Amino acid sequence: SGYAYDFMNYEADFRSISDTAGFILVYPQALEDPNDGNSTNWIHKEPTNHNDIFFVEALIDNISMSYNVDADRVYACGYSLGGTFSYDLACQLNSRISAVTSVAGSAFVGSFSNCNLTHPTAVLTINGTSDNEHPYNDPSGVYFPVPDISEFWANHNNTDQTPVVT
């Protein structure tokens, strides 16, 4: 429910990194939803037909027409509900998204049933065990437990599920 301006300037300012490393950095802004107190939450909400997946797909298309974009190196990262949305992008736009990071976000139960997976997908999950918004092991059943999210992607990517602990 935050604003791109705030993330760009205070929370996750990657502009100096993108300038020196030579990558395109985009901070998309979800539309305010009048049915949800004008929140800027990502993700499709009933009963509207608004779906932010289509917005991100159009954004990738538009940027690719204006810039030399390596289509095999398009990444998404989100915080909280944006992290949840990153999992949706990895599933529903898998042919366009190479890797995702979800910071303090989880995946809604059922969200992986909409996956159209076409390639191994790198996934970085950064969660805290004391997060009350997106619980690590959600007792309510609204979100997948974080270990289940990791297991889903490890199975899809055919990777070793034994963690390396340092």
PyMOL commands that set and color helices and strands:
alter all, ss='L'
color gray80, all
select helices_A, chain A and resi 4-11+15-21+34-36+52-66+81-92+111-114+146-157
alter helices_A, ss='H'
color red, helices_A
select strands_A, chain A and resi 75-79+99-103+122-126
alter strands_A, ss='S'
color yellow, strands_A
deselect
rebuild
show_as cartoon
